[in-house]
Each structure stands twice: as C-alpha cells, then as structure tokens.
C-alpha cells in the first residue's frame, strides 16, 4: 500500500505535469491567435481600397478554430 508520503509525492508530480500541460496549451493558443491576427491583417492589407470586403467575410475565428483544433489536441 502506498504511504501518505507516496501519495503526496504522486500528487505533487501530477500537479506539476498538469501545470506544464496547461502552459503548453496556452502557448499553442497564443501562437494560433497571433497567426490568425497576422493572416487577417495581411488579407485586409492586400485588398485594394475600392474593395469593400469587410473583415467578417474573411475566415471566421470559428472556422479557424475547427480547422486547427485537431492538430492542437494530443
């Protein structure tokens, strides 16, 4: 049977692992957000002033999220 010390050590390791995983997911989401902003900015900068296309006609955040969610889960 595991001792209370073993349980504490296991819990501490689990907390550290969970914290690292959360940090990694946060890093990925920040990277995706920056990529999306850059993509949207380059799309609007590339369109001429006479083009009245709005930002909403660009790829929606939902479409971007659904496209990339599979690659970020693991």
mmCIF file of the N, C-alpha and C atoms, coordinates in Angstrom:
data_MODEL
# 
_entry.id   MODEL 
# 
loop_
_atom_site.group_PDB 
_atom_site.id 
_atom_site.type_symbol 
_atom_site.label_atom_id 
_atom_site.label_alt_id 
_atom_site.label_comp_id 
_atom_site.label_asym_id 
_atom_site.label_entity_id 
_atom_site.label_seq_id 
_atom_site.pdbx_PDB_ins_code 
_atom_site.Cartn_x 
_atom_site.Cartn_y 
_atom_site.Cartn_z 
_atom_site.occupancy 
_atom_site.B_iso_or_equiv 
_atom_site.pdbx_formal_charge 
_atom_site.auth_seq_id 
_atom_site.auth_comp_id 
_atom_site.auth_asym_id 
_atom_site.auth_atom_id 
_atom_site.pdbx_PDB_model_num 
ATOM 1   N N  . UNK A 1 1  ? 0.835   -1.204 0.000   1.00 0.00 ? 1  UNK A N  1 
ATOM 2   C CA . UNK A 1 1  ? 0.000   0.000  0.000   1.00 0.00 ? 1  UNK A CA 1 
ATOM 3   C C  . UNK A 1 1  ? 0.870   1.254  0.000   1.00 0.00 ? 1  UNK A C  1 
ATOM 4   N N  . UNK A 1 2  ? 0.446   2.263  -0.781  1.00 0.00 ? 2  UNK A N  1 
ATOM 5   C CA . UNK A 1 2  ? 1.236   3.499  -0.794  1.00 0.00 ? 2  UNK A CA 1 
ATOM 6   C C  . UNK A 1 2  ? 1.088   4.254  0.524   1.00 0.00 ? 2  UNK A C  1 
ATOM 7   N N  . UNK A 1 3  ? 2.175   4.833  0.946   1.00 0.00 ? 3  UNK A N  1 
ATOM 8   C CA . UNK A 1 3  ? 2.144   5.623  2.184   1.00 0.00 ? 3  UNK A CA 1 
ATOM 9   C C  . UNK A 1 3  ? 1.611   7.018  1.875   1.00 0.00 ? 3  UNK A C  1 
ATOM 10  N N  . UNK A 1 4  ? 1.314   7.768  2.913   1.00 0.00 ? 4  UNK A N  1 
ATOM 11  C CA . UNK A 1 4  ? 0.823   9.137  2.707   1.00 0.00 ? 4  UNK A CA 1 
ATOM 12  C C  . UNK A 1 4  ? 1.891   9.986  2.020   1.00 0.00 ? 4  UNK A C  1 
ATOM 13  N N  . UNK A 1 5  ? 3.163   9.680  2.292   1.00 0.00 ? 5  UNK A N  1 
ATOM 14  C CA . UNK A 1 5  ? 4.249   10.411 1.628   1.00 0.00 ? 5  UNK A CA 1 
ATOM 15  C C  . UNK A 1 5  ? 4.250   10.099 0.132   1.00 0.00 ? 5  UNK A C  1 
ATOM 16  N N  . UNK A 1 6  ? 4.061   8.812  -0.211  1.00 0.00 ? 6  UNK A N  1 
ATOM 17  C CA . UNK A 1 6  ? 3.993   8.422  -1.620  1.00 0.00 ? 6  UNK A CA 1 
ATOM 18  C C  . UNK A 1 6  ? 2.855   9.157  -2.330  1.00 0.00 ? 6  UNK A C  1 
ATOM 19  N N  . UNK A 1 7  ? 1.726   9.233  -1.657  1.00 0.00 ? 7  UNK A N  1 
ATOM 20  C CA . UNK A 1 7  ? 0.560   9.903  -2.233  1.00 0.00 ? 7  UNK A CA 1 
ATOM 21  C C  . UNK A 1 7  ? 0.843   11.381 -2.447  1.00 0.00 ? 7  UNK A C  1 
ATOM 22  N N  . UNK A 1 8  ? 1.473   12.033 -1.468  1.00 0.00 ? 8  UNK A N  1 
ATOM 23  C CA . UNK A 1 8  ? 1.824   13.453 -1.607  1.00 0.00 ? 8  UNK A CA 1 
ATOM 24  C C  . UNK A 1 8  ? 2.787   13.668 -2.770  1.00 0.00 ? 8  UNK A C  1 
ATOM 25  N N  . UNK A 1 9  ? 3.786   12.791 -2.888  1.00 0.00 ? 9  UNK A N  1 
ATOM 26  C CA . UNK A 1 9  ? 4.760   12.911 -3.982  1.00 0.00 ? 9  UNK A CA 1 
ATOM 27  C C  . UNK A 1 9  ? 4.049   12.737 -5.324  1.00 0.00 ? 9  UNK A C  1 
ATOM 28  N N  . UNK A 1 10 ? 3.169   11.735 -5.397  1.00 0.00 ? 10 UNK A N  1 
ATOM 29  C CA . UNK A 1 10 ? 2.422   11.486 -6.627  1.00 0.00 ? 10 UNK A CA 1 
ATOM 30  C C  . UNK A 1 10 ? 1.553   12.696 -6.987  1.00 0.00 ? 10 UNK A C  1 
ATOM 31  N N  . UNK A 1 11 ? 0.864   13.258 -5.993  1.00 0.00 ? 11 UNK A N  1 
ATOM 32  C CA . UNK A 1 11 ? 0.010   14.423 -6.236  1.00 0.00 ? 11 UNK A CA 1 
ATOM 33  C C  . UNK A 1 11 ? 0.827   15.625 -6.702  1.00 0.00 ? 11 UNK A C  1 
ATOM 34  N N  . UNK A 1 12 ? 1.998   15.803 -6.094  1.00 0.00 ? 12 UNK A N  1 
ATOM 35  C CA . UNK A 1 12 ? 2.856   16.923 -6.482  1.00 0.00 ? 12 UNK A CA 1 
ATOM 36  C C  . UNK A 1 12 ? 3.328   16.760 -7.926  1.00 0.00 ? 12 UNK A C  1 
ATOM 37  N N  . UNK A 1 13 ? 3.734   15.530 -8.293  1.00 0.00 ? 13 UNK A N  1 
ATOM 38  C CA . UNK A 1 13 ? 4.157   15.267 -9.673  1.00 0.00 ? 13 UNK A CA 1 
ATOM 39  C C  . UNK A 1 13 ? 3.006   15.504 -10.643 1.00 0.00 ? 13 UNK A C  1 
ATOM 40  N N  . UNK A 1 14 ? 1.817   15.062 -10.258 1.00 0.00 ? 14 UNK A N  1 
ATOM 41  C CA . UNK A 1 14 ? 0.640   15.247 -11.113 1.00 0.00 ? 14 UNK A CA 1 
ATOM 42  C C  . UNK A 1 14 ? 0.331   16.728 -11.290 1.00 0.00 ? 14 UNK A C  1 
ATOM 43  N N  . UNK A 1 15 ? 0.399   17.498 -10.207 1.00 0.00 ? 15 UNK A N  1 
ATOM 44  C CA . UNK A 1 15 ? 0.152   18.941 -10.292 1.00 0.00 ? 15 UNK A CA 1 
ATOM 45  C C  . UNK A 1 15 ? 1.158   19.614 -11.222 1.00 0.00 ? 15 UNK A C  1 
ATOM 46  N N  . UNK A 1 16 ? 2.426   19.223 -11.115 1.00 0.00 ? 16 UNK A N  1 
ATOM 47  C CA . UNK A 1 16 ? 3.462   19.809 -11.972 1.00 0.00 ? 16 UNK A CA 1 
ATOM 48  C C  . UNK A 1 16 ? 3.213   19.450 -13.435 1.00 0.00 ? 16 UNK A C  1 
ATOM 49  N N  . UNK A 1 17 ? 2.833   18.192 -13.675 1.00 0.00 ? 17 UNK A N  1 
ATOM 50  C CA . UNK A 1 17 ? 2.551   17.745 -15.040 1.00 0.00 ? 17 UNK A CA 1 
ATOM 51  C C  . UNK A 1 17 ? 1.349   18.497 -15.612 1.00 0.00 ? 17 UNK A C  1 
ATOM 52  N N  . UNK A 1 18 ? 0.286   18.633 -14.803 1.00 0.00 ? 18 UNK A N  1 
ATOM 53  C CA . UNK A 1 18 ? -0.910  19.350 -15.245 1.00 0.00 ? 18 UNK A CA 1 
ATOM 54  C C  . UNK A 1 18 ? -0.592  20.813 -15.549 1.00 0.00 ? 18 UNK A C  1 
ATOM 55  N N  . UNK A 1 19 ? 0.227   21.415 -14.697 1.00 0.00 ? 19 UNK A N  1 
ATOM 56  C CA . UNK A 1 19 ? 0.600   22.819 -14.890 1.00 0.00 ? 19 UNK A CA 1 
ATOM 57  C C  . UNK A 1 19 ? 1.402   22.983 -16.185 1.00 0.00 ? 19 UNK A C  1 
ATOM 58  N N  . UNK A 1 20 ? 2.322   22.060 -16.448 1.00 0.00 ? 20 UNK A N  1 
ATOM 59  C CA . UNK A 1 20 ? 3.123   22.112 -17.669 1.00 0.00 ? 20 UNK A CA 1 
ATOM 60  C C  . UNK A 1 20 ? 2.237   21.934 -18.902 1.00 0.00 ? 20 UNK A C  1 
ATOM 61  N N  . UNK A 1 21 ? 1.280   21.023 -18.814 1.00 0.00 ? 21 UNK A N  1 
ATOM 62  C CA . UNK A 1 21 ? 0.370   20.774 -19.929 1.00 0.00 ? 21 UNK A CA 1 
ATOM 63  C C  . UNK A 1 21 ? -0.493  22.007 -20.201 1.00 0.00 ? 21 UNK A C  1 
ATOM 64  N N  . UNK A 1 22 ? -0.995  22.622 -19.150 1.00 0.00 ? 22 UNK A N  1 
ATOM 65  C CA . UNK A 1 22 ? -1.803  23.830 -19.284 1.00 0.00 ? 22 UNK A CA 1 
ATOM 66  C C  . UNK A 1 22 ? -0.982  24.953 -19.914 1.00 0.00 ? 22 UNK A C  1 
ATOM 67  N N  . UNK A 1 23 ? 0.254   25.079 -19.485 1.00 0.00 ? 23 UNK A N  1 
ATOM 68  C CA . UNK A 1 23 ? 1.145   26.099 -20.025 1.00 0.00 ? 23 UNK A CA 1 
ATOM 69  C C  . UNK A 1 23 ? 1.394   25.868 -21.517 1.00 0.00 ? 23 UNK A C  1 
ATOM 70  N N  . UNK A 1 24 ? 1.608   24.610 -21.898 1.00 0.00 ? 24 UNK A N  1 
ATOM 71  C CA . UNK A 1 24 ? 1.840   24.265 -23.303 1.00 0.00 ? 24 UNK A CA 1 
ATOM 72  C C  . UNK A 1 24 ? 0.597   24.571 -24.140 1.00 0.00 ? 24 UNK A C  1 
ATOM 73  N N  . UNK A 1 25 ? -0.578  24.221 -23.640 1.00 0.00 ? 25 UNK A N  1 
ATOM 74  C CA . UNK A 1 25 ? -1.814  24.520 -24.369 1.00 0.00 ? 25 UNK A CA 1 
ATOM 75  C C  . UNK A 1 25 ? -1.994  26.025 -24.523 1.00 0.00 ? 25 UNK A C  1 
ATOM 76  N N  . UNK A 1 26 ? -1.670  26.774 -23.484 1.00 0.00 ? 26 UNK A N  1 
ATOM 77  C CA . UNK A 1 26 ? -1.771  28.231 -23.538 1.00 0.00 ? 26 UNK A CA 1 
ATOM 78  C C  . UNK A 1 26 ? -0.820  28.786 -24.602 1.00 0.00 ? 26 UNK A C  1 
ATOM 79  N N  . UNK A 1 27 ? 0.399   28.259 -24.631 1.00 0.00 ? 27 UNK A N  1 
ATOM 80  C CA . UNK A 1 27 ? 1.381   28.700 -25.623 1.00 0.00 ? 27 UNK A CA 1 
ATOM 81  C C  . UNK A 1 27 ? 0.868   28.435 -27.041 1.00 0.00 ? 27 UNK A C  1 
ATOM 82  N N  . UNK A 1 28 ? 0.278   27.265 -27.251 1.00 0.00 ? 28 UNK A N  1 
ATOM 83  C CA . UNK A 1 28 ? -0.260  26.910 -28.566 1.00 0.00 ? 28 UNK A CA 1 
ATOM 84  C C  . UNK A 1 28 ? -1.394  27.858 -28.958 1.00 0.00 ? 28 UNK A C  1 
ATOM 85  N N  . UNK A 1 29 ? -2.300  28.136 -28.021 1.00 0.00 ? 29 UNK A N  1 
ATOM 86  C CA . UNK A 1 29 ? -3.437  29.015 -28.310 1.00 0.00 ? 29 UNK A CA 1 
ATOM 87  C C  . UNK A 1 29 ? -2.962  30.437 -28.630 1.00 0.00 ? 29 UNK A C  1 
ATOM 88  N N  . UNK A 1 30 ? -1.963  30.919 -27.900 1.00 0.00 ? 30 UNK A N  1 
ATOM 89  C CA . UNK A 1 30 ? -1.418  32.251 -28.175 1.00 0.00 ? 30 UNK A CA 1 
ATOM 90  C C  . UNK A 1 30 ? -0.817  32.277 -29.577 1.00 0.00 ? 30 UNK A C  1 
ATOM 91  N N  . UNK A 1 31 ? -0.073  31.238 -29.921 1.00 0.00 ? 31 UNK A N  1 
ATOM 92  C CA . UNK A 1 31 ? 0.538   31.147 -31.241 1.00 0.00 ? 31 UNK A CA 1 
ATOM 93  C C  . UNK A 1 31 ? -0.529  31.135 -32.338 1.00 0.00 ? 31 UNK A C  1 
ATOM 94  N N  . UNK A 1 32 ? -1.601  30.374 -32.117 1.00 0.00 ? 32 UNK A N  1 
ATOM 95  C CA . UNK A 1 32 ? -2.687  30.327 -33.100 1.00 0.00 ? 32 UNK A CA 1 
ATOM 96  C C  . UNK A 1 32 ? -3.371  31.682 -33.230 1.00 0.00 ? 32 UNK A C  1 
ATOM 97  N N  . UNK A 1 33 ? -3.565  32.363 -32.112 1.00 0.00 ? 33 UNK A N  1 
ATOM 98  C CA . UNK A 1 33 ? -4.214  33.676 -32.142 1.00 0.00 ? 33 UNK A CA 1 
ATOM 99  C C  . UNK A 1 33 ? -3.367  34.682 -32.916 1.00 0.00 ? 33 UNK A C  1 
ATOM 100 N N  . UNK A 1 34 ? -2.067  34.662 -32.695 1.00 0.00 ? 34 UNK A N  1 
ATOM 101 C CA . UNK A 1 34 ? -1.165  35.572 -33.407 1.00 0.00 ? 34 UNK A CA 1 
ATOM 102 C C  . UNK A 1 34 ? -1.174  35.264 -34.900 1.00 0.00 ? 34 UNK A C  1 
ATOM 103 N N  . UNK A 1 35 ? -1.145  33.975 -35.247 1.00 0.00 ? 35 UNK A N  1 
ATOM 104 C CA . UNK A 1 35 ? -1.193  33.587 -36.658 1.00 0.00 ? 35 UNK A CA 1 
ATOM 105 C C  . UNK A 1 35 ? -2.478  34.070 -37.311 1.00 0.00 ? 35 UNK A C  1 
ATOM 106 N N  . UNK A 1 36 ? -3.591  33.906 -36.609 1.00 0.00 ? 36 UNK A N  1 
ATOM 107 C CA . UNK A 1 36 ? -4.882  34.337 -37.148 1.00 0.00 ? 36 UNK A CA 1 
ATOM 108 C C  . UNK A 1 36 ? -4.911  35.849 -37.342 1.00 0.00 ? 36 UNK A C  1 
ATOM 109 N N  . UNK A 1 37 ? -4.421  36.594 -36.366 1.00 0.00 ? 37 UNK A N  1 
ATOM 110 C CA . UNK A 1 37 ? -4.398  38.054 -36.497 1.00 0.00 ? 37 UNK A CA 1 
ATOM 111 C C  . UNK A 1 37 ? -3.529  38.477 -37.679 1.00 0.00 ? 37 UNK A C  1 
ATOM 112 N N  . UNK A 1 38 ? -2.357  37.863 -37.811 1.00 0.00 ? 38 UNK A N  1 
ATOM 113 C CA . UNK A 1 38 ? -1.476  38.197 -38.929 1.00 0.00 ? 38 UNK A CA 1 
ATOM 114 C C  . UNK A 1 38 ? -2.127  37.870 -40.263 1.00 0.00 ? 38 UNK A C  1 
ATOM 115 N N  . UNK A 1 39 ? -2.813  36.723 -40.329 1.00 0.00 ? 39 UNK A N  1 
ATOM 116 C CA . UNK A 1 39 ? -3.491  36.322 -41.557 1.00 0.00 ? 39 UNK A CA 1 
ATOM 117 C C  . UNK A 1 39 ? -4.593  37.318 -41.911 1.00 0.00 ? 39 UNK A C  1 
ATOM 118 N N  . UNK A 1 40 ? -5.369  37.716 -40.913 1.00 0.00 ? 40 UNK A N  1 
ATOM 119 C CA . UNK A 1 40 ? -6.454  38.666 -41.162 1.00 0.00 ? 40 UNK A CA 1 
ATOM 120 C C  . UNK A 1 40 ? -5.903  40.036 -41.557 1.00 0.00 ? 40 UNK A C  1 
ATOM 121 N N  . UNK A 1 41 ? -4.816  40.447 -40.918 1.00 0.00 ? 41 UNK A N  1 
ATOM 122 C CA . UNK A 1 41 ? -4.208  41.734 -41.260 1.00 0.00 ? 41 UNK A CA 1 
ATOM 123 C C  . UNK A 1 41 ? -3.647  41.716 -42.677 1.00 0.00 ? 41 UNK A C  1 
ATOM 124 N N  . UNK A 1 42 ? -2.994  40.624 -43.062 1.00 0.00 ? 42 UNK A N  1 
ATOM 125 C CA . UNK A 1 42 ? -2.421  40.557 -44.404 1.00 0.00 ? 42 UNK A CA 1 
ATOM 126 C C  . UNK A 1 42 ? -3.519  40.488 -45.461 1.00 0.00 ? 42 UNK A C  1 
ATOM 127 N N  . UNK A 1 43 ? -4.647  39.844 -45.139 1.00 0.00 ? 43 UNK A N  1 
ATOM 128 C CA . UNK A 1 43 ? -5.768  39.789 -46.088 1.00 0.00 ? 43 UNK A CA 1 
ATOM 129 C C  . UNK A 1 43 ? -6.363  41.175 -46.298 1.00 0.00 ? 43 UNK A C  1 
ATOM 130 N N  . UNK A 1 44 ? -6.521  41.951 -45.226 1.00 0.00 ? 44 UNK A N  1 
ATOM 131 C CA . UNK A 1 44 ? -7.117  43.281 -45.362 1.00 0.00 ? 44 UNK A CA 1 
ATOM 132 C C  . UNK A 1 44 ? -6.131  44.243 -46.012 1.00 0.00 ? 44 UNK A C  1 
ATOM 133 N N  . UNK A 1 45 ? -4.844  44.092 -45.747 1.00 0.00 ? 45 UNK A N  1 
ATOM 134 C CA . UNK A 1 45 ? -3.838  44.968 -46.349 1.00 0.00 ? 45 UNK A CA 1 
ATOM 135 C C  . UNK A 1 45 ? -3.701  44.672 -47.837 1.00 0.00 ? 45 UNK A C  1 
ATOM 136 N N  . UNK A 1 46 ? -3.887  43.418 -48.238 1.00 0.00 ? 46 UNK A N  1 
ATOM 137 C CA . UNK A 1 46 ? -3.726  43.026 -49.631 1.00 0.00 ? 46 UNK A CA 1 
ATOM 138 C C  . UNK A 1 46 ? -4.905  43.477 -50.485 1.00 0.00 ? 46 UNK A C  1 
ATOM 139 N N  . UNK A 1 47 ? -6.078  43.657 -49.873 1.00 0.00 ? 47 UNK A N  1 
ATOM 140 C CA . UNK A 1 47 ? -7.245  44.062 -50.661 1.00 0.00 ? 47 UNK A CA 1 
ATOM 141 C C  . UNK A 1 47 ? -7.188  45.561 -50.933 1.00 0.00 ? 47 UNK A C  1 
ATOM 142 N N  . UNK A 1 48 ? -7.483  45.969 -52.172 1.00 0.00 ? 48 UNK A N  1 
ATOM 143 C CA . UNK A 1 48 ? -7.430  47.404 -52.511 1.00 0.00 ? 48 UNK A CA 1 
ATOM 144 C C  . UNK A 1 48 ? -8.519  48.188 -51.792 1.00 0.00 ? 48 UNK A C  1 
ATOM 145 N N  . UNK A 1 49 ? -8.334  49.522 -51.727 1.00 0.00 ? 49 UNK A N  1 
ATOM 146 C CA . UNK A 1 49 ? -9.275  50.381 -51.009 1.00 0.00 ? 49 UNK A CA 1 
ATOM 147 C C  . UNK A 1 49 ? -10.659 50.355 -51.655 1.00 0.00 ? 49 UNK A C  1 
ATOM 148 N N  . UNK A 1 50 ? -10.718 50.143 -52.983 1.00 0.00 ? 50 UNK A N  1 
ATOM 149 C CA . UNK A 1 50 ? -12.013 50.110 -53.671 1.00 0.00 ? 50 UNK A CA 1 
ATOM 150 C C  . UNK A 1 50 ? -12.782 48.825 -53.366 1.00 0.00 ? 50 UNK A C  1 
ATOM 151 N N  . UNK A 1 51 ? -12.098 47.833 -52.847 1.00 0.00 ? 51 UNK A N  1 
ATOM 152 C CA . UNK A 1 51 ? -12.746 46.577 -52.466 1.00 0.00 ? 51 UNK A CA 1 
ATOM 153 C C  . UNK A 1 51 ? -13.417 46.791 -51.113 1.00 0.00 ? 51 UNK A C  1 
ATOM 154 N N  . UNK A 1 52 ? -14.730 46.683 -51.073 1.00 0.00 ? 52 UNK A N  1 
ATOM 155 C CA . UNK A 1 52 ? -15.467 46.948 -49.841 1.00 0.00 ? 52 UNK A CA 1 
ATOM 156 C C  . UNK A 1 52 ? -15.677 45.693 -49.013 1.00 0.00 ? 52 UNK A C  1 
ATOM 157 N N  . UNK A 1 53 ? -14.862 44.698 -49.251 1.00 0.00 ? 53 UNK A N  1 
ATOM 158 C CA . UNK A 1 53 ? -14.975 43.462 -48.473 1.00 0.00 ? 53 UNK A CA 1 
ATOM 159 C C  . UNK A 1 53 ? -14.704 43.786 -47.004 1.00 0.00 ? 53 UNK A C  1 
ATOM 160 N N  . UNK A 1 54 ? -15.533 43.270 -46.123 1.00 0.00 ? 54 UNK A N  1 
ATOM 161 C CA . UNK A 1 54 ? -15.351 43.538 -44.699 1.00 0.00 ? 54 UNK A CA 1 
ATOM 162 C C  . UNK A 1 54 ? -14.529 42.428 -44.066 1.00 0.00 ? 54 UNK A C  1 
ATOM 163 N N  . UNK A 1 55 ? -14.069 42.715 -42.860 1.00 0.00 ? 55 UNK A N  1 
ATOM 164 C CA . UNK A 1 55 ? -13.288 41.734 -42.114 1.00 0.00 ? 55 UNK A CA 1 
ATOM 165 C C  . UNK A 1 55 ? -14.105 40.482 -41.835 1.00 0.00 ? 55 UNK A C  1 
ATOM 166 N N  . UNK A 1 56 ? -15.430 40.646 -41.692 1.00 0.00 ? 56 UNK A N  1 
ATOM 167 C CA . UNK A 1 56 ? -16.275 39.498 -41.368 1.00 0.00 ? 56 UNK A CA 1 
ATOM 168 C C  . UNK A 1 56 ? -16.346 38.499 -42.517 1.00 0.00 ? 56 UNK A C  1 
ATOM 169 N N  . UNK A 1 57 ? -16.020 38.927 -43.736 1.00 0.00 ? 57 UNK A N  1 
ATOM 170 C CA . UNK A 1 57 ? -16.052 37.986 -44.853 1.00 0.00 ? 57 UNK A CA 1 
ATOM 171 C C  . UNK A 1 57 ? -14.791 37.131 -44.902 1.00 0.00 ? 57 UNK A C  1 
ATOM 172 N N  . UNK A 1 58 ? -13.775 37.538 -44.146 1.00 0.00 ? 58 UNK A N  1 
ATOM 173 C CA . UNK A 1 58 ? -12.579 36.705 -44.031 1.00 0.00 ? 58 UNK A CA 1 
ATOM 174 C C  . UNK A 1 58 ? -12.933 35.467 -43.213 1.00 0.00 ? 58 UNK A C  1 
ATOM 175 N N  . UNK A 1 59 ? -12.038 34.516 -43.167 1.00 0.00 ? 59 UNK A N  1 
ATOM 176 C CA . UNK A 1 59 ? -12.318 33.288 -42.422 1.00 0.00 ? 59 UNK A CA 1 
ATOM 177 C C  . UNK A 1 59 ? -12.669 33.615 -40.972 1.00 0.00 ? 59 UNK A C  1 
ATOM 178 N N  . UNK A 1 60 ? -13.756 33.083 -40.498 1.00 0.00 ? 60 UNK A N  1 
ATOM 179 C CA . UNK A 1 60 ? -14.209 33.361 -39.136 1.00 0.00 ? 60 UNK A CA 1 
ATOM 180 C C  . UNK A 1 60 ? -13.321 32.653 -38.124 1.00 0.00 ? 60 UNK A C  1 
ATOM 181 N N  . UNK A 1 61 ? -13.229 33.192 -36.909 1.00 0.00 ? 61 UNK A N  1 
ATOM 182 C CA . UNK A 1 61 ? -12.450 32.506 -35.859 1.00 0.00 ? 61 UNK A CA 1 
ATOM 183 C C  . UNK A 1 61 ? -12.957 31.093 -35.601 1.00 0.00 ? 61 UNK A C  1 
ATOM 184 N N  . UNK A 1 62 ? -14.280 30.881 -35.744 1.00 0.00 ? 62 UNK A N  1 
ATOM 185 C CA . UNK A 1 62 ? -14.833 29.544 -35.527 1.00 0.00 ? 62 UNK A CA 1 
ATOM 186 C C  . UNK A 1 62 ? -14.289 28.567 -36.563 1.00 0.00 ? 62 UNK A C  1 
ATOM 187 N N  . UNK A 1 63 ? -14.246 28.982 -37.836 1.00 0.00 ? 63 UNK A N  1 
ATOM 188 C CA . UNK A 1 63 ? -13.730 28.103 -38.886 1.00 0.00 ? 63 UNK A CA 1 
ATOM 189 C C  . UNK A 1 63 ? -12.248 27.826 -38.647 1.00 0.00 ? 63 UNK A C  1 
ATOM 190 N N  . UNK A 1 64 ? -11.510 28.866 -38.250 1.00 0.00 ? 64 UNK A N  1 
ATOM 191 C CA . UNK A 1 64 ? -10.091 28.690 -37.971 1.00 0.00 ? 64 UNK A CA 1 
ATOM 192 C C  . UNK A 1 64 ? -9.894  27.725 -36.812 1.00 0.00 ? 64 UNK A C  1 
ATOM 193 N N  . UNK A 1 65 ? -10.726 27.894 -35.775 1.00 0.00 ? 65 UNK A N  1 
ATOM 194 C CA . UNK A 1 65 ? -10.616 27.051 -34.589 1.00 0.00 ? 65 UNK A CA 1 
ATOM 195 C C  . UNK A 1 65 ? -10.912 25.595 -34.943 1.00 0.00 ? 65 UNK A C  1 
ATOM 196 N N  . UNK A 1 66 ? -11.987 25.349 -35.702 1.00 0.00 ? 66 UNK A N  1 
ATOM 197 C CA . UNK A 1 66 ? -12.347 23.970 -36.024 1.00 0.00 ? 66 UNK A CA 1 
ATOM 198 C C  . UNK A 1 66 ? -11.301 23.338 -36.936 1.00 0.00 ? 66 UNK A C  1 
ATOM 199 N N  . UNK A 1 67 ? -10.657 24.151 -37.772 1.00 0.00 ? 67 UNK A N  1 
ATOM 200 C CA . UNK A 1 67 ? -9.624  23.631 -38.654 1.00 0.00 ? 67 UNK A CA 1 
ATOM 201 C C  . UNK A 1 67 ? -8.373  23.221 -37.869 1.00 0.00 ? 67 UNK A C  1 
ATOM 202 N N  . UNK A 1 68 ? -8.076  23.959 -36.815 1.00 0.00 ? 68 UNK A N  1 
ATOM 203 C CA . UNK A 1 68 ? -6.826  23.730 -36.094 1.00 0.00 ? 68 UNK A CA 1 
ATOM 204 C C  . UNK A 1 68 ? -6.967  22.974 -34.786 1.00 0.00 ? 68 UNK A C  1 
ATOM 205 N N  . UNK A 1 69 ? -8.185  22.738 -34.343 1.00 0.00 ? 69 UNK A N  1 
ATOM 206 C CA . UNK A 1 69 ? -8.358  22.104 -33.030 1.00 0.00 ? 69 UNK A CA 1 
ATOM 207 C C  . UNK A 1 69 ? -7.836  20.670 -33.039 1.00 0.00 ? 69 UNK A C  1 
ATOM 208 N N  . UNK A 1 70 ? -7.959  19.981 -34.172 1.00 0.00 ? 70 UNK A N  1 
ATOM 209 C CA . UNK A 1 70 ? -7.489  18.595 -34.244 1.00 0.00 ? 70 UNK A CA 1 
ATOM 210 C C  . UNK A 1 70 ? -5.969  18.520 -34.102 1.00 0.00 ? 70 UNK A C  1 
ATOM 211 N N  . UNK A 1 71 ? -5.274  19.507 -34.667 1.00 0.00 ? 71 UNK A N  1 
ATOM 212 C CA . UNK A 1 71 ? -3.813  19.472 -34.603 1.00 0.00 ? 71 UNK A CA 1 
ATOM 213 C C  . UNK A 1 71 ? -3.282  19.868 -33.231 1.00 0.00 ? 71 UNK A C  1 
ATOM 214 N N  . UNK A 1 72 ? -4.089  20.592 -32.451 1.00 0.00 ? 72 UNK A N  1 
ATOM 215 C CA . UNK A 1 72 ? -3.591  21.040 -31.148 1.00 0.00 ? 72 UNK A CA 1 
ATOM 216 C C  . UNK A 1 72 ? -3.923  20.072 -30.022 1.00 0.00 ? 72 UNK A C  1 
ATOM 217 N N  . UNK A 1 73 ? -4.821  19.123 -30.293 1.00 0.00 ? 73 UNK A N  1 
ATOM 218 C CA . UNK A 1 73 ? -5.143  18.144 -29.254 1.00 0.00 ? 73 UNK A CA 1 
ATOM 219 C C  . UNK A 1 73 ? -4.245  16.942 -29.419 1.00 0.00 ? 73 UNK A C  1 
ATOM 220 N N  . UNK A 1 74 ? -3.896  16.304 -28.318 1.00 0.00 ? 74 UNK A N  1 
ATOM 221 C CA . UNK A 1 74 ? -2.993  15.184 -28.483 1.00 0.00 ? 74 UNK A CA 1 
ATOM 222 C C  . UNK A 1 74 ? -2.776  14.383 -27.318 1.00 0.00 ? 74 UNK A C  1 
# 
